[in-house]
């Protein structure tokens, strides 16, 4: 018997992601989980596929009309109804001019353009949502970034959502700088002030929201579909292999692992480094490729690019150690990287930055080694795990145990309890 009759979810994910193309996204797993406990689940999302972005100058010119007046498309699967609203991004179009767009001296302009673009899209999205819903929803959740925060606030203020839950998955201002960071901070404060509860992915974020006056907070960490990673735990023959999976950005710390690799190769000559992820920052990706070539590592480093989520367990079956060597910043202190628990589900011990939430995860799981984000510390940790079989087996066993205990069905249960309580108060 469903616990809640109806739930509305606002997300910035595209329709295909909501319905499972990238099932490792927290928002996707949340929707899937909630669908089993509600009579009807409506999801407001971006229309089209995940790669939907502007292709031409004509779309740049018509962006206001497309956003405010564009048609929505309904897609249903079981009791999930996705209402995809047409969204196009000037910011993504500017990636065509990456030589200038990603130049560091234009960072302030780029960030301001990105946040204004996001606000324009969000206002259009809110306008369309208001016209499409035509009823009041008892429970609304915002799952994602700036767009869901703005849209959720808009719908709550206009009485279309009675009780609002803010899915607090990141410290949003850290993705911006200068004036843009202050704007996003105000937007985030606004949705927190309007929300009836904040569900934070990390204890650090939960503490921050309490200090910012959130009415109610709940810590719900990231989880994993443990059984889907069974193929990763059945290892295929391979050389000692390090794995990174995720977005390729300056904060990803891939360059730290590459600089550590020559020292690792002196001890373990056949070691490999697999990099799986979307090259969303082209200058960083180009610099990393150049770094690999300059260090003579082309035979030791393999770039997979973006892969289908269903392929990850197979690729991880060739891996031994997962890395998350992020430079220390607010993002590091507040985030709970989903990749960490997925590495663990594949039986991979983790080498990660010993800071903030990641320190707590490593302490709790005893499934890896925390380091200062430097090439020397990284190489020492990698060599230690590769050469000490007893330590490796202990960390690997702890990793699988922790991941199994943090299956999505387990970690999301308290959030469902919160939603049920809010729905009847």
Secondary structure, DSSP 8 states (H G I E B T S, - for coil): --SEEEEEEEEEEEHHHHTTTTTTSHHHHHHHHHHTTEEEEEEEEESS-TT----SHHHHHTHHHHHHH--EEEEEETTEEEEEE----HHHHGGGGHHHHT-GGGHHHHHHHHHHHHHHHHHHHHHHHHHHH-S-EEEEEEESSHHHHHHHHHHHHTTSEEEEEEEE-S-GGGGS-HHHHHHHHHHHHHHHHH-SEEEESSHHHHHHHHHTT-S-EEE----B-GGGGHHHHS--S--SEEEEES--SGGG-HHHHHHHHHHHHHH-TT-EEEEES---SHHHHHHHHHHHHHTT-TTTEEEEES--HHHHHHHHTT-SEEEE---SSHHHHH---HHHHHHHHTT-EEEEE-SHHHHHHHHHH--EEEE-SSHHHHHHHHHHHHH-HHHHHHHHHHHHHHHHHTBHHHHTHHHHHHHHHHHH-
